[in-house]
């Protein structure tokens, strides 16, 4: 070793170099791991997308195989590629009678039938413009001027089979929808603002006050009259033509109800259930030979604030008053599931329908606002406002009906049309010009799935 020269500096430099090398190697190892993880995540994501695509395609294929439905092309495009029809001998139901029940989702079905008529050149049996929201009894004098017969009836009225058979073309089918009676009562009590008649600190206390106010203990035992019960108590039975006076005065009420249910089962070709709404629509599609686009819907008239009742006594009291509707519901709920059991592959078709309806909802709607009587109202997207199906689906059925009445009633003068048009100016709903002239050819399912990596 040379005098005056130290090796400590060299050792220090060599040690720092080794430390830097180790750090660099660690960093490179981390980067390699990140790279592997990135490749892994990409592979997992790609595989998931492929499997998702294959699953959806196989689901569509499975439906067509299980149900033995031919794929038809009423409209070219994506919708036609998945459209499931009935057997080859099946043709779409042209003449339809719908018994519109209260607070059951029936307004959505009325909207479906109004759109079905518009899209397939089917006429509606309408009242003269402007119609009332409720006609309890059907009489010829109230019918639209110049149209005494039609293809479809889908408005509120106490069921009158003789009248409807005279004014709806032959080969018609009749259907309706029912809801769990306790749930239906609570919804109607809130929607029709019965709390204003029976003010109390809570919704439930208001219902209790309703029970106490009018001697309802005698209802259906000594009396068939029920004050302030319209559209609220046993409303679905009344909608279907049940005679409460006959029930109260008969010597054998059980037989009276049994006879009514047997007659109802012969009168209504199909009874849907609100609690299984989407499944009901798919069953309707199959039985009436409709297409997916015919049964699409947007949610409407849903309460922003949903009132609840918790006390067992209150719920039991509601059920006691609703005993006619409960008997009706229990009977047809059982028949509904028997009909579903006959339909092979219906749940796979239900899954497809729910996918389609969700995608159409996303295409048509971009937001919500407060609407009619404290319910949610949809705000349409710019593309949605250009499509007839989107705008029509988002139109309250009463406004839709009145616009059709104004357009089709020959008694409405041309000079009155401008005044009528000023009444319907909601940018998210149909107006008179759109009902008269808007193009109906664009399939909303095709538009909703355009340029999307789906199916």
Secondary structure, 3 states (H helix, E strand, C coil): CCCCCCCHHHHHHHHHHHHHHHHHHHHHHHHHHHHHHHHHHHHHHHHHHHHHHHHHHHHHHHHHHHHCCCECCCCCCHHHHHCECCCCCCCCCCCEEEECCCCCCHHHHHHHHHHHHHHCCCCECCECCCCCCCCCCCCHHHECCCCCCECEECCCCCCCHHHHHHHECCCCEEEEEECCHHHHHHHHHHHCCHHHCCCCCCHHHHHHHHHHHCCHHHECCCECCCCCCCCCCCHHHHHCCCCHHHHHHCCCHHHHHHHHHHHHHHHCCEEEEHHHHHHHHHHHHHHCCCCHHHHCCCCCCCECCCCCCCCHHHHHHHHHHCHHHHHHHHHHHHHHHHHHHCCCCHHHHHHHHHHHHHHHHHHHEEEEEECHHHEEEEEECHHHHCCHHHHHHCCCHHHHHHHHHHHHCCCCCHHHHHHHHCCCCCCCCCCHHHHHHCCCCCCHHHHHCCCCCCC
